[in-house]
Amino acid sequence: MIDYFSNYNPVILALFGGIFSAFITSLGSSIVFFFKRVNKYLMTSMLAISAGIMFSASFFSLLNQAILISSDLKQNFFITVVLGFLLGSVFVYIGNKCFCSLKITTKFNLRRCLLLFASITLHNIPEGLAIGVAFGNILYGGNILEACILTLGIAIQNFPEGAAISLPLRRENVSTGYSFLFGSISSIVEPIFAVIGALLVLKINSLLSFILAFAAGAMIFVTVLELIPESQSTEKKDLMALLFIIGFIIMMILDVLLG
């Protein structure tokens, strides 16, 4: 199966990966048709595992690759890797601040729901970019299965994100259909930026290490800012930390076995 997909253009694979990830978000949003609330431990457990996968993938699939490529091309490490990593984090930080400063004239709880939608949409941008960069890197020796695992890790954490938008909206008496729609369209940026990420890698290969580091910085920032705190929002913090470690180990083992 993997060999079959390896014949595809990396941009097409990135598009497929982005669409798959967006589909899982819609799947999470569809919970609103069946429930108004979902077991919190199930959601936080998924977030903890996917946070571990994303954190591990950010290093092994993105940042480590950026370091190796920068070294092979004899590029300035501080400009390509360090600066790229920092700017990826700053990009999400500034975007998050901009969304939080929006003045939305509606009642508090609904305003919080809309800001959550805006925030998750923003955070899906670096996730889509990371998917695209991972698949684009296949042309330069990257592993297609590793890119697929990274996509799966992102997709897993998209499921509770979709539910995190649709369920609160439904509790604010927004219709079920609109709640589902808002949850689903929050991920529309992922396939778009997956394609952009792959094209950047393919068209400007001298920037590959910088783009990989940028995507890693953005992903780690999102993981630390959103996923880890959300997974720790229960009294079973030690269990959530253990699940995070398990997620990290899963991605690390796959990277070693596939590397």
Stockholm file with secondary structure:
# STOCKHOLM 1.0

chainA/1-259         MIDYFSNYNPVILALFGGIFSAFITSLGSSIVFFFKRVNKYLMTSMLAISAGIMFSASFFSLLNQAILISSDLKQNFFITVVLGFLLGSVFVYIGNKCFCSLKITTKFNLRRCLLLFASITLHNIPEGLAIGVAFGNILYGGNILEACILTLGIAIQNFPEGAAISLPLRRENVSTGYSFLFGSISSIVEPIFAVIGALLVLKINSLLSFILAFAAGAMIFVTVLELIPESQSTEKKDLMALLFIIGFIIMMILDVLLG
#=GR chainA/1-259 SS CHHHHTTSCHHHHHHHHHHHHHHHHHHHHGGGGTCSCCCHHHHHHHHHHHHHHHHHHIIIIIIHHHHHHHHHTTCCHIIIIIHHHHHHHHHHHHHHHHHHTCCCCSCHHHHHHHHHHHHHHHHHHHHHHHHHHHHHGGGGTCCHHHHHHHHHHHHHHHHHHHHHHHHHHHHTTCCHHHHHHHHHHTTTHHHHHHHHHHHHHHHCGGGHHHHHHHHHHHHHHHIIIIIHHHHTSSSCHHHHHHHHHHHHHHHHHHHHHHC
#=GC SS_cons         CHHHHTTSCHHHHHHHHHHHHHHHHHHHHGGGGTCSCCCHHHHHHHHHHHHHHHHHHIIIIIIHHHHHHHHHTTCCHIIIIIHHHHHHHHHHHHHHHHHHTCCCCSCHHHHHHHHHHHHHHHHHHHHHHHHHHHHHGGGGTCCHHHHHHHHHHHHHHHHHHHHHHHHHHHHTTCCHHHHHHHHHHTTTHHHHHHHHHHHHHHHCGGGHHHHHHHHHHHHHHHIIIIIHHHHTSSSCHHHHHHHHHHHHHHHHHHHHHHC
//
